Amino acid sequence: MTPTKFLIGQIGLVLGIVILGIWASTQWAAHQLAYQTQLGAPWFRVSAWPVYRPWQVFAWWFHYEA
């Protein structure tokens, strides 16, 4: 494996971890707020649970000044 491919792989891995962390924080915040309708429409649903876009936590943070 060349150093460039290794570096690109590391960047991809870190980016994936960051996105998963942000998505987890979004879902955690929505869960703590009992999935209220003021949070907006979910991106999609898995069974009965709404799943929000990963970056939605930043919009809520700005909008509700929390």
C-alpha positions as CSV (number, residue, x, y, z in Angstrom):
1,M,0.0,0.0,0.0
2,T,1.4,3.4,-1.0
3,P,1.6,6.2,1.6
4,T,-0.9,8.2,-0.3
5,K,-3.5,5.5,-0.3
6,F,-2.8,5.0,3.4
7,L,-3.3,8.7,4.1
8,I,-6.5,8.8,2.1
9,G,-7.8,5.8,4.0
10,Q,-7.0,7.5,7.4
11,I,-8.7,10.7,6.3
12,G,-11.8,8.7,5.2
13,L,-11.8,6.8,8.5
14,V,-11.6,10.0,10.6
15,L,-14.3,11.7,8.5
16,G,-16.5,8.7,9.0
17,I,-16.0,8.7,12.7
18,V,-16.8,12.4,12.9
19,I,-20.0,12.0,10.9
20,L,-21.1,9.1,13.0
21,G,-20.4,11.1,16.2
22,I,-22.4,14.1,15.0
23,W,-25.2,11.8,13.9
24,A,-25.2,10.1,17.3
25,S,-25.3,13.4,19.1
26,T,-28.3,14.5,16.9
27,Q,-30.2,11.3,17.7
28,W,-29.3,11.6,21.4
29,A,-30.6,15.2,21.5
30,A,-33.8,14.3,19.7
31,H,-34.3,11.4,22.2
32,Q,-33.7,13.7,25.2
33,L,-36.3,16.1,23.8
34,A,-38.8,13.2,23.3
35,Y,-38.8,13.6,19.5
36,Q,-41.0,16.7,19.8
37,T,-42.6,18.1,16.6
38,Q,-40.7,21.4,17.1
39,L,-37.6,19.5,16.0
40,G,-39.0,19.3,12.5
41,A,-39.7,16.4,10.2
42,P,-37.3,13.4,10.4
43,W,-35.2,12.4,7.5
44,F,-36.7,8.9,7.6
45,R,-38.1,6.4,10.1
46,V,-36.8,3.1,11.3
47,S,-39.8,1.2,12.7
48,A,-41.4,3.8,14.9
49,W,-38.2,5.8,15.6
50,P,-37.5,9.0,13.6
51,V,-34.0,9.4,12.2
52,Y,-32.8,13.0,11.8
53,R,-30.1,14.3,9.5
54,P,-26.7,14.3,11.2
55,W,-26.2,18.1,10.9
56,Q,-29.6,18.9,12.3
57,V,-28.1,19.2,15.8
58,F,-26.4,22.4,14.8
59,A,-29.6,23.9,13.5
60,W,-31.3,23.1,16.8
61,W,-28.4,24.5,18.7
62,F,-28.6,27.8,16.8
63,H,-32.4,28.0,16.7
64,Y,-33.0,27.2,20.4
65,E,-29.8,28.8,21.7
66,A,-29.0,25.7,23.8
